[in-house]
Amino acid sequence: MKWLEVSCKVPQEASEALCAVILDWPEVQGLAVEGVFDKAPLHPEYGEWLDESLLQTDDVVVRFYLPEPISEADATERTMAALRLVKGAGLMVEDVPEQVSCLVLDEDSWASAWKEDYHPIPIGNRLVIVPEWDQEAMADDDALTQRLPIILEPGMAFGTGTHQTTQLCLQSLEEVVTDGARVLDVGCGTGILAIAAAKLGAGEVLAMDVDPVAVSTARENVSRNGVENNVSVLNGNLLAPMDVDPTPVVTETGIVTPLAKGFLCSQDLAQMPAWNVVVANILRDIVILHLPVIKSSLAPGGKLLVSGFVQEQAAKVAAAMVEHGFRVSDRKDKDDWVVLIAEHVS
Ligand SMILES: C[S@@+](CC[C@H](N)C(=O)[O-])C[C@H]1O[C@@H](n2cnc3c(N)ncnc32)[C@H](O)[C@@H]1O
Protein backbone atom coordinates (compact mmCIF):
# COMPACT_ATOMS: atom_id res chain seq x y z
CA MET A 1 0.00 0.00 0.00
CA LYS A 2 1.20 3.52 -0.81
CA TRP A 3 1.00 6.55 1.43
CA LEU A 4 1.24 10.24 0.77
CA GLU A 5 3.40 12.21 3.15
CA VAL A 6 1.97 15.73 3.09
CA SER A 7 4.06 18.58 4.50
CA CYS A 8 2.71 22.04 5.03
CA LYS A 9 4.70 25.00 6.27
CA VAL A 10 2.88 27.41 8.59
CA PRO A 11 3.77 29.87 11.34
CA GLN A 12 3.99 28.11 14.69
CA GLU A 13 0.98 29.95 16.12
CA ALA A 14 -1.24 28.59 13.31
CA SER A 15 -0.03 25.00 13.54
CA GLU A 16 -2.41 23.79 16.25
CA ALA A 17 -5.48 25.13 14.44
CA LEU A 18 -4.31 23.48 11.22
CA CYS A 19 -3.71 20.19 13.05
CA ALA A 20 -7.22 20.40 14.54
CA VAL A 21 -8.77 20.70 11.08
CA ILE A 22 -6.59 17.95 9.56
CA LEU A 23 -7.21 15.53 12.40
CA ASP A 24 -10.91 15.70 11.57
CA TRP A 25 -10.19 13.90 8.30
CA PRO A 26 -10.92 10.24 8.95
CA GLU A 27 -8.12 8.97 6.64
CA VAL A 28 -5.28 10.81 8.36
CA GLN A 29 -2.73 8.49 9.95
CA GLY A 30 -0.05 10.07 12.03
CA LEU A 31 0.44 13.78 12.35
CA ALA A 32 3.54 15.50 13.59
CA VAL A 33 4.65 19.08 13.89
CA GLU A 34 8.30 19.68 13.19
CA GLY A 35 10.17 22.76 14.23
CA VAL A 36 11.56 24.22 17.37
CA PHE A 37 8.83 24.69 19.92
CA ASP A 38 10.94 26.65 22.30
CA LYS A 39 8.09 28.88 23.40
CA ALA A 40 4.77 27.99 24.96
CA PRO A 41 1.96 27.09 22.53
CA LEU A 42 -0.81 29.64 22.31
CA HIS A 43 -4.38 28.61 22.94
CA PRO A 44 -6.29 31.88 23.21
CA GLU A 45 -9.50 29.94 22.69
CA TYR A 46 -8.88 28.08 25.92
CA GLY A 47 -8.24 31.09 28.06
CA GLU A 48 -4.46 31.10 27.79
CA TRP A 49 -3.39 34.68 27.50
CA LEU A 50 -1.43 36.02 24.61
CA ASP A 51 1.85 37.19 26.02
CA GLU A 52 3.81 39.43 23.68
CA SER A 53 7.10 38.09 24.99
CA LEU A 54 6.09 34.57 24.00
CA LEU A 55 4.91 35.42 20.52
CA GLN A 56 7.14 34.22 17.77
CA THR A 57 6.70 33.87 14.08
CA ASP A 58 8.98 30.94 13.23
CA ASP A 59 7.53 28.55 10.70
CA VAL A 60 6.99 24.90 11.55
CA VAL A 61 6.09 21.99 9.28
CA VAL A 62 2.84 20.13 9.87
CA ARG A 63 3.34 16.65 8.42
CA PHE A 64 0.71 13.97 8.06
CA TYR A 65 0.04 10.80 6.13
CA LEU A 66 -2.85 9.88 3.84
CA PRO A 67 -3.37 6.41 2.34
CA GLU A 68 -3.92 5.71 -1.35
CA PRO A 69 -6.07 6.20 -3.42
CA ILE A 70 -5.94 9.88 -2.38
CA SER A 71 -3.96 11.63 -5.09
CA GLU A 72 -1.34 14.34 -4.66
CA ALA A 73 -3.69 16.83 -6.30
CA ASP A 74 -6.53 15.94 -3.89
CA ALA A 75 -4.25 16.06 -0.89
CA THR A 76 -2.90 19.46 -1.91
CA GLU A 77 -6.38 20.85 -2.56
CA ARG A 78 -7.68 19.56 0.78
CA THR A 79 -4.69 20.98 2.62
CA MET A 80 -5.25 24.33 0.90
CA ALA A 81 -8.89 24.24 2.02
CA ALA A 82 -7.69 23.58 5.58
CA LEU A 83 -5.29 26.52 5.32
CA ARG A 84 -8.15 28.73 4.13
CA LEU A 85 -10.24 27.71 7.17
CA VAL A 86 -7.38 28.53 9.49
CA LYS A 87 -6.84 31.85 7.73
CA GLY A 88 -10.58 32.55 8.00
CA ALA A 89 -10.29 32.06 11.75
CA GLY A 90 -7.91 35.01 11.83
CA LEU A 91 -4.56 33.21 11.88
CA MET A 92 -1.70 34.33 9.66
CA VAL A 93 -1.14 31.61 7.07
CA GLU A 94 -0.40 31.67 3.38
CA ASP A 95 -2.95 29.53 1.54
CA VAL A 96 -0.87 29.03 -1.60
CA PRO A 97 0.11 25.66 -3.14
CA GLU A 98 3.83 26.41 -2.56
CA GLN A 99 3.20 25.89 1.17
CA VAL A 100 2.24 22.25 0.56
CA SER A 101 4.40 19.38 -0.67
CA CYS A 102 3.64 15.68 -1.12
CA LEU A 103 5.84 12.62 -1.16
CA VAL A 104 4.69 9.11 -2.11
CA LEU A 105 5.86 6.44 0.36
CA ASP A 106 5.40 2.69 0.49
CA GLU A 107 4.02 1.07 3.65
CA ASP A 108 7.41 0.43 5.28
CA SER A 109 8.69 3.91 4.66
CA TRP A 110 5.47 5.35 6.01
CA ALA A 111 5.71 3.40 9.24
CA SER A 112 9.29 4.44 9.86
CA ALA A 113 8.79 8.04 8.71
CA TRP A 114 5.99 8.58 11.20
CA LYS A 115 7.68 6.88 14.05
CA GLU A 116 11.30 7.81 13.67
CA ASP A 117 10.98 11.09 15.53
CA TYR A 118 9.65 9.42 18.67
CA HIS A 119 11.79 7.24 20.93
CA PRO A 120 11.77 6.39 24.63
CA ILE A 121 12.79 9.41 26.72
CA PRO A 122 14.19 8.67 30.18
CA ILE A 123 13.18 11.35 32.68
CA GLY A 124 14.67 11.93 36.10
CA ASN A 125 15.67 8.78 37.98
CA ARG A 126 12.57 6.64 37.68
CA LEU A 127 10.44 7.44 34.63
CA VAL A 128 10.62 6.78 30.91
CA ILE A 129 8.20 8.04 28.27
CA VAL A 130 7.58 5.30 25.74
CA PRO A 131 5.87 5.84 22.38
CA GLU A 132 3.31 3.08 22.06
CA TRP A 133 5.12 1.36 19.16
CA ASP A 134 8.52 1.43 20.83
CA GLN A 135 7.59 -0.83 23.73
CA GLU A 136 9.28 -3.88 22.24
CA ALA A 137 12.46 -2.03 21.34
CA MET A 138 12.59 -0.79 24.89
CA ALA A 139 12.54 -4.34 26.22
CA ASP A 140 16.11 -4.73 24.87
CA ASP A 141 17.42 -1.88 26.98
CA ASP A 142 18.02 -3.06 30.56
CA ALA A 143 18.45 0.42 31.97
CA LEU A 144 15.15 1.59 30.50
CA THR A 145 13.18 -1.46 31.61
CA GLN A 146 14.07 -0.63 35.23
CA ARG A 147 12.10 2.60 34.87
CA LEU A 148 8.36 3.22 35.21
CA PRO A 149 6.97 3.49 31.66
CA ILE A 150 4.50 6.16 30.61
CA ILE A 151 3.15 4.82 27.34
CA LEU A 152 1.94 7.54 25.01
CA GLU A 153 0.46 7.82 21.59
CA PRO A 154 1.40 11.33 20.50
CA GLY A 155 -1.84 12.97 19.49
CA MET A 156 -3.11 16.51 19.18
CA ALA A 157 -2.93 17.35 22.86
CA PHE A 158 0.13 19.04 24.34
CA GLY A 159 2.31 16.76 26.42
CA THR A 160 4.27 14.21 24.40
CA GLY A 161 7.06 14.56 26.91
CA THR A 162 9.44 16.40 24.63
CA HIS A 163 8.72 19.85 26.04
CA GLN A 164 11.01 21.16 28.76
CA THR A 165 8.12 22.11 31.06
CA THR A 166 6.63 18.61 30.90
CA GLN A 167 10.02 17.10 31.72
CA LEU A 168 10.57 19.52 34.61
CA CYS A 169 7.16 18.64 36.05
CA LEU A 170 7.82 14.91 35.68
CA GLN A 171 11.17 15.23 37.46
CA SER A 172 9.52 17.19 40.26
CA LEU A 173 6.65 14.70 40.58
CA GLU A 174 9.25 12.01 41.20
CA GLU A 175 10.36 13.98 44.24
CA VAL A 176 7.00 14.88 45.76
CA VAL A 177 4.56 12.05 45.03
CA THR A 178 4.33 9.66 47.95
CA ASP A 179 2.48 6.36 48.14
CA GLY A 180 -1.28 6.82 48.24
CA ALA A 181 -1.08 10.60 47.62
CA ARG A 182 -4.03 12.48 46.12
CA VAL A 183 -2.83 14.40 43.07
CA LEU A 184 -4.61 17.04 40.98
CA ASP A 185 -3.30 17.76 37.45
CA VAL A 186 -4.66 21.10 36.18
CA GLY A 187 -4.33 21.39 32.38
CA CYS A 188 -3.53 17.72 31.83
CA GLY A 189 -3.02 17.76 28.02
CA THR A 190 -2.21 14.15 27.06
CA GLY A 191 -2.48 13.13 30.73
CA ILE A 192 1.25 12.50 30.93
CA LEU A 193 1.72 14.03 34.39
CA ALA A 194 -1.37 12.34 35.86
CA ILE A 195 -0.21 8.97 34.52
CA ALA A 196 3.26 9.56 35.93
CA ALA A 197 1.78 10.44 39.33
CA ALA A 198 -0.21 7.19 39.36
CA LYS A 199 2.85 5.15 38.36
CA LEU A 200 4.85 6.87 41.10
CA GLY A 201 2.34 5.55 43.66
CA ALA A 202 -0.42 8.18 43.91
CA GLY A 203 -3.65 6.65 45.19
CA GLU A 204 -6.08 8.98 43.47
CA VAL A 205 -5.35 11.35 40.60
CA LEU A 206 -7.75 13.83 39.04
CA ALA A 207 -6.62 15.15 35.65
CA MET A 208 -8.60 18.00 34.12
CA ASP A 209 -8.38 20.17 31.04
CA VAL A 210 -10.48 22.88 29.48
CA ASP A 211 -9.87 21.41 26.02
CA PRO A 212 -12.19 18.49 25.18
CA VAL A 213 -9.62 17.07 22.71
CA ALA A 214 -7.06 16.91 25.51
CA VAL A 215 -9.60 15.17 27.74
CA SER A 216 -10.28 12.39 25.25
CA THR A 217 -6.56 11.96 24.45
CA ALA A 218 -5.77 11.80 28.16
CA ARG A 219 -8.49 9.20 28.76
CA GLU A 220 -7.05 7.01 26.00
CA ASN A 221 -3.55 7.34 27.44
CA VAL A 222 -4.80 6.54 30.94
CA SER A 223 -6.28 3.26 29.75
CA ARG A 224 -3.20 2.53 27.60
CA ASN A 225 -1.22 2.67 30.84
CA GLY A 226 -3.69 0.61 32.87
CA VAL A 227 -4.11 3.30 35.53
CA GLU A 228 -7.88 3.81 35.11
CA ASN A 229 -8.49 2.79 38.70
CA ASN A 230 -6.33 5.62 39.98
CA VAL A 231 -6.81 8.38 37.41
CA SER A 232 -10.02 10.16 36.37
CA VAL A 233 -10.02 12.72 33.58
CA LEU A 234 -12.56 15.53 33.48
CA ASN A 235 -13.30 18.42 31.18
CA GLY A 236 -13.39 21.57 33.23
CA ASN A 237 -12.21 25.02 34.05
CA LEU A 238 -11.47 25.94 37.62
CA LEU A 239 -11.62 29.61 36.63
CA ALA A 240 -15.16 29.35 35.28
CA PRO A 241 -18.31 30.27 37.21
CA MET A 242 -20.45 27.38 38.44
CA ASP A 243 -23.44 28.00 36.20
CA VAL A 244 -21.66 27.84 32.86
CA ASP A 245 -23.16 25.87 30.04
CA PRO A 246 -20.96 22.78 29.75
CA THR A 247 -21.70 22.26 26.04
CA PRO A 248 -18.63 23.14 23.99
CA VAL A 249 -19.29 25.56 21.14
CA VAL A 250 -17.73 24.63 17.82
CA THR A 251 -17.51 27.17 15.03
CA GLU A 252 -17.75 26.39 11.32
CA THR A 253 -13.99 26.10 11.25
CA GLY A 254 -14.08 23.39 13.89
CA ILE A 255 -12.27 25.57 16.41
CA VAL A 256 -13.77 25.85 19.87
CA THR A 257 -14.78 29.45 20.52
CA PRO A 258 -13.46 31.46 23.47
CA LEU A 259 -14.86 29.72 26.44
CA ALA A 260 -15.36 29.86 30.10
CA LYS A 261 -17.19 26.56 30.10
CA GLY A 262 -16.37 23.40 31.85
CA PHE A 263 -17.77 20.42 33.66
CA LEU A 264 -15.47 20.73 36.63
CA CYS A 265 -15.60 24.09 38.37
CA SER A 266 -13.88 25.35 41.47
CA GLN A 267 -17.09 24.79 43.44
CA ASP A 268 -16.99 21.09 42.53
CA LEU A 269 -13.42 20.90 43.74
CA ALA A 270 -14.42 22.43 47.06
CA GLN A 271 -16.64 19.36 47.69
CA MET A 272 -13.69 16.97 47.31
CA PRO A 273 -11.13 15.94 49.94
CA ALA A 274 -7.93 18.03 49.90
CA TRP A 275 -5.09 17.20 47.51
CA ASN A 276 -1.55 16.36 48.61
CA VAL A 277 -0.01 17.46 45.32
CA VAL A 278 -1.28 19.85 42.66
CA VAL A 279 0.58 20.23 39.37
CA ALA A 280 -0.26 22.94 36.84
CA ASN A 281 1.80 23.30 33.67
CA ILE A 282 -0.13 26.04 31.88
CA LEU A 283 1.08 29.61 31.37
CA ARG A 284 2.24 32.26 33.81
CA ASP A 285 -0.96 34.29 34.06
CA ILE A 286 -3.25 31.28 34.05
CA VAL A 287 -1.15 29.67 36.78
CA ILE A 288 -1.41 32.85 38.87
CA LEU A 289 -5.18 33.01 38.40
CA HIS A 290 -5.45 29.44 39.68
CA LEU A 291 -3.57 30.10 42.93
CA PRO A 292 -6.60 30.92 45.16
CA VAL A 293 -8.55 27.81 44.11
CA ILE A 294 -5.46 25.64 44.38
CA LYS A 295 -4.68 27.06 47.83
CA SER A 296 -8.14 26.21 49.11
CA SER A 297 -8.05 22.66 47.79
CA LEU A 298 -4.45 21.74 48.72
CA ALA A 299 -3.92 19.98 52.05
CA PRO A 300 -1.77 21.85 54.60
CA GLY A 301 1.81 20.81 53.87
CA GLY A 302 0.75 19.78 50.36
CA LYS A 303 2.98 20.51 47.38
CA LEU A 304 2.25 22.71 44.41
CA LEU A 305 4.28 22.36 41.18
CA VAL A 306 3.81 25.07 38.58
CA SER A 307 5.41 25.47 35.19
CA GLY A 308 4.68 26.81 31.73
CA PHE A 309 6.69 30.01 31.97
CA VAL A 310 10.21 31.15 31.21
CA GLN A 311 12.94 32.39 33.54
CA GLU A 312 12.16 36.07 33.24
CA GLN A 313 8.56 35.38 34.35
CA ALA A 314 9.44 33.13 37.30
CA ALA A 315 9.88 35.95 39.84
CA LYS A 316 6.34 37.19 39.18
CA VAL A 317 4.90 33.69 39.67
CA ALA A 318 6.96 33.13 42.82
CA ALA A 319 5.81 36.48 44.27
CA ALA A 320 2.17 35.59 43.55
CA MET A 321 2.65 32.22 45.24
CA VAL A 322 4.02 33.84 48.37
CA GLU A 323 1.16 36.37 48.35
CA HIS A 324 -1.31 33.47 48.30
CA GLY A 325 0.26 31.73 51.28
CA PHE A 326 2.67 29.33 49.62
CA ARG A 327 6.32 28.90 50.54
CA VAL A 328 8.44 28.42 47.44
CA SER A 329 10.81 25.62 48.36
CA ASP A 330 12.51 24.64 45.12
CA ARG A 331 13.01 25.58 41.50
CA LYS A 332 14.35 23.69 38.50
CA ASP A 333 15.38 25.18 35.15
CA LYS A 334 15.73 23.59 31.76
CA ASP A 335 16.86 25.81 28.90
CA ASP A 336 14.74 28.93 29.46
CA TRP A 337 11.94 27.10 31.23
CA VAL A 338 11.21 26.85 34.94
CA VAL A 339 9.23 24.74 37.40
CA LEU A 340 8.55 26.17 40.85
CA ILE A 341 7.78 23.88 43.76
CA ALA A 342 5.93 25.35 46.70
CA GLU A 343 4.39 24.18 49.94
CA HIS A 344 1.01 25.14 51.33
CA VAL A 345 1.64 26.97 54.60
CA SER A 346 -1.40 28.14 56.53
C1 LIG B 1 1.21 23.39 28.35
S1 LIG B 1 -0.09 22.24 28.26
C2 LIG B 1 0.42 21.06 29.52
C3 LIG B 1 0.02 19.62 29.24
C4 LIG B 1 0.61 18.60 30.21
N1 LIG B 1 0.11 18.79 31.55
C5 LIG B 1 2.12 18.64 30.21
O1 LIG B 1 2.68 19.00 31.23
O2 LIG B 1 2.73 18.33 29.18
C6 LIG B 1 -1.36 23.19 29.07
C7 LIG B 1 -2.73 22.56 29.04
O3 LIG B 1 -3.56 23.39 29.86
C8 LIG B 1 -4.84 23.45 29.29
N2 LIG B 1 -5.51 24.66 29.84
C9 LIG B 1 -5.36 25.96 29.49
N3 LIG B 1 -6.13 26.76 30.26
C10 LIG B 1 -6.77 25.93 31.13
C11 LIG B 1 -7.71 26.13 32.19
N4 LIG B 1 -8.16 27.33 32.52
N5 LIG B 1 -8.14 25.04 32.86
C12 LIG B 1 -7.71 23.80 32.54
N6 LIG B 1 -6.85 23.54 31.54
C13 LIG B 1 -6.37 24.58 30.86
C14 LIG B 1 -4.59 23.46 27.79
O4 LIG B 1 -5.73 23.02 27.09
C15 LIG B 1 -3.39 22.49 27.68
O5 LIG B 1 -3.82 21.16 27.46
The ligand as an ORCA input file, in Angstrom:
! r2SCAN-3c Opt
* xyz 0 1
  C       1.212     23.389     28.352
  S      -0.089     22.236     28.262
  C       0.415     21.057     29.517
  C       0.017     19.625     29.239
  C       0.608     18.596     30.207
  N       0.113     18.793     31.549
  C       2.123     18.643     30.213
  O       2.684     18.997     31.228
  O       2.728     18.327     29.181
  C      -1.362     23.192     29.065
  C      -2.729     22.561     29.044
  O      -3.560     23.386     29.860
  C      -4.842     23.453     29.286
  N      -5.506     24.660     29.843
  C      -5.363     25.957     29.492
  N      -6.128     26.758     30.264
  C      -6.771     25.931     31.131
  C      -7.706     26.134     32.186
  N      -8.157     27.330     32.517
  N      -8.137     25.044     32.864
  C      -7.710     23.798     32.543
  N      -6.846     23.540     31.541
  C      -6.368     24.585     30.859
  C      -4.588     23.461     27.790
  O      -5.726     23.021     27.094
  C      -3.392     22.486     27.683
  O      -3.817     21.162     27.459
*
